[in-house]
Amino acid sequence: MTTVLIAGAGLAGTRCAEALRAESFDGRIVLLGEEPVEPYERPALSKELLAGKRRADDLALRPAGFWAEQGIELRLGKRVSAFDPVGRTATTADGAVLSWDALVLAIGARARRLPGSRPLAGVHHLRTLADALALGEELESGRRLAVVGAGFIGGEVASTARALGVNVTLVGGGAAPLERVLGREVGGLLAERYRAHGVTLELGTPVAGLVPGRDGRVRSVRLADGRELRCDVALVAVGAVTGEIATDACGRTAVPGVYACGDAASAWRPRLARRLRAEHWTSAAGQAAAVAAAILGRSEPYDDVPYFWSDQFGLRLQHVGHAERWARIELEGDGKSFGVRYLDEDGRLLAALTANRPREIGPLRRELALAA
């Protein structure tokens, strides 16, 4: 019997397991989840769950009993710490040794810590269900939350916290929120939106550290210029770290029998003619399907136009394409509804962003597909 061992029970790992069964794979599938809870949807962690609009039980990717019904051995609280590509075994952190014929690394990523920081009461990161539940317990109306990091997670949590009546200060080293990803022009619009919803912005000065009070809890965020921003709770949202695993467009690594998908996979994208590591829901699902096909002996490269979304302060932000650099931006609209085109030197569309304009995404996606 052929055994497929999938390390990681997030979206990529679970979708790979499901795709194998959907393709009538009748071998053994072992799905290892590092967390002690069944697979769940992560986008809700910074929004509906944190806001109290959904419960933890509502986030399960599949109903109770699904994995057993599919013949998928779901093992929780298990993390692969090492694997032997010659003997085709994997060792978990608790010392268990598992054999495999195909190994799928869907290990995801971990929240980045501030350099030199140590664990401190009242300081949170947001990557897991446990993280979200712990943070949610502290977001009481009238409390002061410092969000360190002006990216998507920081913006979404700031939006949720303000709706709960929490006083929010957003701290970022750039000149505007999401400036690095979306550009200064868009960042300026978002900054106006944040301020209009009562968020205090402290931008342009790096964070030097977190300061504890006498009770051992975080007391303030210290900036590089010496100022301290008082807070009751802090969220550090400065990105994620992972060991990038290089793959081809079908998720195959350079090691025979070993595949990778999801946040940790740096996959070859023919459309971009380069490798891309994308921490997006759609990429994880698409890569997982490609890996399942490759395990079954077929080459079905995943090369869709990149897409992600974010909900914050009444804006549904939707982004298609990929552009780390662009020659110019075309921006149309205002802070309540706008569209952005990111263009190269020849005026070719590289990526696009819309805010509260869902009907425009389909045509933009098709335009980008044709431009490749």
Secondary structure as a PSIPRED ss2 file (coil, helix, strand):
# PSIPRED VFORMAT (PSIPRED V4.0)

   1 M C   1.000  0.000  0.000
   2 T C   1.000  0.000  0.000
   3 T E   0.000  0.000  1.000
   4 V E   0.000  0.000  1.000
   5 L E   0.000  0.000  1.000
   6 I E   0.000  0.000  1.000
   7 A E   0.000  0.000  1.000
   8 G C   1.000  0.000  0.000
   9 A C   1.000  0.000  0.000
  10 G C   1.000  0.000  0.000
  11 L H   0.000  1.000  0.000
  12 A H   0.000  1.000  0.000
  13 G H   0.000  1.000  0.000
  14 T H   0.000  1.000  0.000
  15 R H   0.000  1.000  0.000
  16 C H   0.000  1.000  0.000
  17 A H   0.000  1.000  0.000
  18 E H   0.000  1.000  0.000
  19 A H   0.000  1.000  0.000
  20 L H   0.000  1.000  0.000
  21 R H   0.000  1.000  0.000
  22 A H   0.000  1.000  0.000
  23 E C   1.000  0.000  0.000
  24 S C   1.000  0.000  0.000
  25 F C   1.000  0.000  0.000
  26 D C   1.000  0.000  0.000
  27 G C   1.000  0.000  0.000
  28 R E   0.000  0.000  1.000
  29 I E   0.000  0.000  1.000
  30 V E   0.000  0.000  1.000
  31 L E   0.000  0.000  1.000
  32 L E   0.000  0.000  1.000
  33 G E   0.000  0.000  1.000
  34 E C   1.000  0.000  0.000
  35 E C   1.000  0.000  0.000
  36 P C   1.000  0.000  0.000
  37 V C   1.000  0.000  0.000
  38 E C   1.000  0.000  0.000
  39 P C   1.000  0.000  0.000
  40 Y E   0.000  0.000  1.000
  41 E C   1.000  0.000  0.000
  42 R C   1.000  0.000  0.000
  43 P H   0.000  1.000  0.000
  44 A H   0.000  1.000  0.000
  45 L H   0.000  1.000  0.000
  46 S H   0.000  1.000  0.000
  47 K C   1.000  0.000  0.000
  48 E H   0.000  1.000  0.000
  49 L H   0.000  1.000  0.000
  50 L H   0.000  1.000  0.000
  51 A H   0.000  1.000  0.000
  52 G C   1.000  0.000  0.000
  53 K C   1.000  0.000  0.000
  54 R C   1.000  0.000  0.000
  55 R C   1.000  0.000  0.000
  56 A H   0.000  1.000  0.000
  57 D H   0.000  1.000  0.000
  58 D H   0.000  1.000  0.000
  59 L H   0.000  1.000  0.000
  60 A E   0.000  0.000  1.000
  61 L C   1.000  0.000  0.000
  62 R C   1.000  0.000  0.000
  63 P C   1.000  0.000  0.000
  64 A C   1.000  0.000  0.000
  65 G C   1.000  0.000  0.000
  66 F H   0.000  1.000  0.000
  67 W H   0.000  1.000  0.000
  68 A H   0.000  1.000  0.000
  69 E H   0.000  1.000  0.000
  70 Q C   1.000  0.000  0.000
  71 G C   1.000  0.000  0.000
  72 I E   0.000  0.000  1.000
  73 E E   0.000  0.000  1.000
  74 L E   0.000  0.000  1.000
  75 R E   0.000  0.000  1.000
  76 L E   0.000  0.000  1.000
  77 G C   1.000  0.000  0.000
  78 K C   1.000  0.000  0.000
  79 R C   1.000  0.000  0.000
  80 V E   0.000  0.000  1.000
  81 S E   0.000  0.000  1.000
  82 A E   0.000  0.000  1.000
  83 F E   0.000  0.000  1.000
  84 D E   0.000  0.000  1.000
  85 P C   1.000  0.000  0.000
  86 V C   1.000  0.000  0.000
  87 G C   1.000  0.000  0.000
  88 R C   1.000  0.000  0.000
  89 T E   0.000  0.000  1.000
  90 A E   0.000  0.000  1.000
  91 T E   0.000  0.000  1.000
  92 T E   0.000  0.000  1.000
  93 A C   1.000  0.000  0.000
  94 D C   1.000  0.000  0.000
  95 G C   1.000  0.000  0.000
  96 A C   1.000  0.000  0.000
  97 V E   0.000  0.000  1.000
  98 L E   0.000  0.000  1.000
  99 S E   0.000  0.000  1.000
 100 W C   1.000  0.000  0.000
 101 D C   1.000  0.000  0.000
 102 A E   0.000  0.000  1.000
 103 L E   0.000  0.000  1.000
 104 V E   0.000  0.000  1.000
 105 L E   0.000  0.000  1.000
 106 A C   1.000  0.000  0.000
 107 I C   1.000  0.000  0.000
 108 G C   1.000  0.000  0.000
 109 A C   1.000  0.000  0.000
 110 R E   0.000  0.000  1.000
 111 A E   0.000  0.000  1.000
 112 R C   1.000  0.000  0.000
 113 R C   1.000  0.000  0.000
 114 L C   1.000  0.000  0.000
 115 P C   1.000  0.000  0.000
 116 G C   1.000  0.000  0.000
 117 S C   1.000  0.000  0.000
 118 R C   1.000  0.000  0.000
 119 P C   1.000  0.000  0.000
 120 L C   1.000  0.000  0.000
 121 A E   0.000  0.000  1.000
 122 G C   1.000  0.000  0.000
 123 V E   0.000  0.000  1.000
 124 H E   0.000  0.000  1.000
 125 H C   1.000  0.000  0.000
 126 L C   1.000  0.000  0.000
 127 R C   1.000  0.000  0.000
 128 T C   1.000  0.000  0.000
 129 L H   0.000  1.000  0.000
 130 A H   0.000  1.000  0.000
 131 D H   0.000  1.000  0.000
 132 A H   0.000  1.000  0.000
 133 L H   0.000  1.000  0.000
 134 A H   0.000  1.000  0.000
 135 L H   0.000  1.000  0.000
 136 G H   0.000  1.000  0.000
 137 E C   1.000  0.000  0.000
 138 E C   1.000  0.000  0.000
 139 L C   1.000  0.000  0.000
 140 E C   1.000  0.000  0.000
 141 S C   1.000  0.000  0.000
 142 G C   1.000  0.000  0.000
 143 R C   1.000  0.000  0.000
 144 R E   0.000  0.000  1.000
 145 L E   0.000  0.000  1.000
 146 A E   0.000  0.000  1.000
 147 V E   0.000  0.000  1.000
 148 V E   0.000  0.000  1.000
 149 G C   1.000  0.000  0.000
 150 A C   1.000  0.000  0.000
 151 G C   1.000  0.000  0.000
 152 F H   0.000  1.000  0.000
 153 I H   0.000  1.000  0.000
 154 G H   0.000  1.000  0.000
 155 G H   0.000  1.000  0.000
 156 E H   0.000  1.000  0.000
 157 V H   0.000  1.000  0.000
 158 A H   0.000  1.000  0.000
 159 S H   0.000  1.000  0.000
 160 T H   0.000  1.000  0.000
 161 A H   0.000  1.000  0.000
 162 R H   0.000  1.000  0.000
 163 A H   0.000  1.000  0.000
 164 L C   1.000  0.000  0.000
 165 G C   1.000  0.000  0.000
 166 V C   1.000  0.000  0.000
 167 N E   0.000  0.000  1.000
 168 V E   0.000  0.000  1.000
 169 T E   0.000  0.000  1.000
 170 L E   0.000  0.000  1.000
 171 V E   0.000  0.000  1.000
 172 G E   0.000  0.000  1.000
 173 G C   1.000  0.000  0.000
 174 G C   1.000  0.000  0.000
 175 A C   1.000  0.000  0.000
 176 A C   1.000  0.000  0.000
 177 P C   1.000  0.000  0.000
 178 L C   1.000  0.000  0.000
 179 E H   0.000  1.000  0.000
 180 R H   0.000  1.000  0.000
 181 V H   0.000  1.000  0.000
 182 L H   0.000  1.000  0.000
 183 G C   1.000  0.000  0.000
 184 R H   0.000  1.000  0.000
 185 E H   0.000  1.000  0.000
 186 V H   0.000  1.000  0.000
 187 G H   0.000  1.000  0.000
 188 G H   0.000  1.000  0.000
 189 L H   0.000  1.000  0.000
 190 L H   0.000  1.000  0.000
 191 A H   0.000  1.000  0.000
 192 E H   0.000  1.000  0.000
 193 R H   0.000  1.000  0.000
 194 Y H   0.000  1.000  0.000
 195 R H   0.000  1.000  0.000
 196 A H   0.000  1.000  0.000
 197 H C   1.000  0.000  0.000
 198 G C   1.000  0.000  0.000
 199 V C   1.000  0.000  0.000
 200 T E   0.000  0.000  1.000
 201 L E   0.000  0.000  1.000
 202 E E   0.000  0.000  1.000
 203 L E   0.000  0.000  1.000
 204 G C   1.000  0.000  0.000
 205 T C   1.000  0.000  0.000
 206 P C   1.000  0.000  0.000
 207 V E   0.000  0.000  1.000
 208 A E   0.000  0.000  1.000
 209 G E   0.000  0.000  1.000
 210 L E   0.000  0.000  1.000
 211 V E   0.000  0.000  1.000
 212 P E   0.000  0.000  1.000
 213 G C   1.000  0.000  0.000
 214 R C   1.000  0.000  0.000
 215 D C   1.000  0.000  0.000
 216 G C   1.000  0.000  0.000
 217 R E   0.000  0.000  1.000
 218 V E   0.000  0.000  1.000
 219 R E   0.000  0.000  1.000
 220 S E   0.000  0.000  1.000
 221 V E   0.000  0.000  1.000
 222 R E   0.000  0.000  1.000
 223 L E   0.000  0.000  1.000
 224 A C   1.000  0.000  0.000
 225 D C   1.000  0.000  0.000
 226 G C   1.000  0.000  0.000
 227 R C   1.000  0.000  0.000
 228 E E   0.000  0.000  1.000
 229 L E   0.000  0.000  1.000
 230 R E   0.000  0.000  1.000
 231 C C   1.000  0.000  0.000
 232 D C   1.000  0.000  0.000
 233 V E   0.000  0.000  1.000
 234 A E   0.000  0.000  1.000
 235 L E   0.000  0.000  1.000
 236 V E   0.000  0.000  1.000
 237 A C   1.000  0.000  0.000
 238 V C   1.000  0.000  0.000
 239 G C   1.000  0.000  0.000
 240 A E   0.000  0.000  1.000
 241 V E   0.000  0.000  1.000
 242 T C   1.000  0.000  0.000
 243 G C   1.000  0.000  0.000
 244 E C   1.000  0.000  0.000
 245 I E   0.000  0.000  1.000
 246 A E   0.000  0.000  1.000
 247 T E   0.000  0.000  1.000
 248 D C   1.000  0.000  0.000
 249 A C   1.000  0.000  0.000
 250 C C   1.000  0.000  0.000
 251 G C   1.000  0.000  0.000
 252 R E   0.000  0.000  1.000
 253 T C   1.000  0.000  0.000
 254 A C   1.000  0.000  0.000
 255 V C   1.000  0.000  0.000
 256 P C   1.000  0.000  0.000
 257 G C   1.000  0.000  0.000
 258 V E   0.000  0.000  1.000
 259 Y E   0.000  0.000  1.000
 260 A E   0.000  0.000  1.000
 261 C C   1.000  0.000  0.000
 262 G C   1.000  0.000  0.000
 263 D C   1.000  0.000  0.000
 264 A C   1.000  0.000  0.000
 265 A E   0.000  0.000  1.000
 266 S E   0.000  0.000  1.000
 267 A E   0.000  0.000  1.000
 268 W E   0.000  0.000  1.000
 269 R E   0.000  0.000  1.000
 270 P C   1.000  0.000  0.000
 271 R C   1.000  0.000  0.000
 272 L C   1.000  0.000  0.000
 273 A C   1.000  0.000  0.000
 274 R E   0.000  0.000  1.000
 275 R E   0.000  0.000  1.000
 276 L E   0.000  0.000  1.000
 277 R C   1.000  0.000  0.000
 278 A C   1.000  0.000  0.000
 279 E C   1.000  0.000  0.000
 280 H C   1.000  0.000  0.000
 281 W H   0.000  1.000  0.000
 282 T H   0.000  1.000  0.000
 283 S H   0.000  1.000  0.000
 284 A H   0.000  1.000  0.000
 285 A H   0.000  1.000  0.000
 286 G H   0.000  1.000  0.000
 287 Q H   0.000  1.000  0.000
 288 A H   0.000  1.000  0.000
 289 A H   0.000  1.000  0.000
 290 A H   0.000  1.000  0.000
 291 V H   0.000  1.000  0.000
 292 A H   0.000  1.000  0.000
 293 A H   0.000  1.000  0.000
 294 A H   0.000  1.000  0.000
 295 I H   0.000  1.000  0.000
 296 L C   1.000  0.000  0.000
 297 G C   1.000  0.000  0.000
 298 R C   1.000  0.000  0.000
 299 S C   1.000  0.000  0.000
 300 E C   1.000  0.000  0.000
 301 P C   1.000  0.000  0.000
 302 Y C   1.000  0.000  0.000
 303 D C   1.000  0.000  0.000
 304 D C   1.000  0.000  0.000
 305 V C   1.000  0.000  0.000
 306 P C   1.000  0.000  0.000
 307 Y E   0.000  0.000  1.000
 308 F E   0.000  0.000  1.000
 309 W E   0.000  0.000  1.000
 310 S E   0.000  0.000  1.000
 311 D E   0.000  0.000  1.000
 312 Q E   0.000  0.000  1.000
 313 F C   1.000  0.000  0.000
 314 G C   1.000  0.000  0.000
 315 L E   0.000  0.000  1.000
 316 R E   0.000  0.000  1.000
 317 L E   0.000  0.000  1.000
 318 Q E   0.000  0.000  1.000
 319 H E   0.000  0.000  1.000
 320 V E   0.000  0.000  1.000
 321 G E   0.000  0.000  1.000
 322 H C   1.000  0.000  0.000
 323 A C   1.000  0.000  0.000
 324 E C   1.000  0.000  0.000
 325 R C   1.000  0.000  0.000
 326 W C   1.000  0.000  0.000
 327 A C   1.000  0.000  0.000
 328 R E   0.000  0.000  1.000
 329 I E   0.000  0.000  1.000
 330 E E   0.000  0.000  1.000
 331 L E   0.000  0.000  1.000
 332 E E   0.000  0.000  1.000
 333 G E   0.000  0.000  1.000
 334 D E   0.000  0.000  1.000
 335 G C   1.000  0.000  0.000
 336 K C   1.000  0.000  0.000
 337 S E   0.000  0.000  1.000
 338 F E   0.000  0.000  1.000
 339 G E   0.000  0.000  1.000
 340 V E   0.000  0.000  1.000
 341 R E   0.000  0.000  1.000
 342 Y E   0.000  0.000  1.000
 343 L E   0.000  0.000  1.000
 344 D C   1.000  0.000  0.000
 345 E C   1.000  0.000  0.000
 346 D C   1.000  0.000  0.000
 347 G C   1.000  0.000  0.000
 348 R C   1.000  0.000  0.000
 349 L E   0.000  0.000  1.000
 350 L E   0.000  0.000  1.000
 351 A E   0.000  0.000  1.000
 352 A E   0.000  0.000  1.000
 353 L E   0.000  0.000  1.000
 354 T E   0.000  0.000  1.000
 355 A E   0.000  0.000  1.000
 356 N C   1.000  0.000  0.000
 357 R C   1.000  0.000  0.000
 358 P H   0.000  1.000  0.000
 359 R H   0.000  1.000  0.000
 360 E H   0.000  1.000  0.000
 361 I H   0.000  1.000  0.000
 362 G H   0.000  1.000  0.000
 363 P H   0.000  1.000  0.000
 364 L H   0.000  1.000  0.000
 365 R H   0.000  1.000  0.000
 366 R H   0.000  1.000  0.000
 367 E H   0.000  1.000  0.000
 368 L H   0.000  1.000  0.000
 369 A H   0.000  1.000  0.000
 370 L H   0.000  1.000  0.000
 371 A H   0.000  1.000  0.000
 372 A C   1.000  0.000  0.000
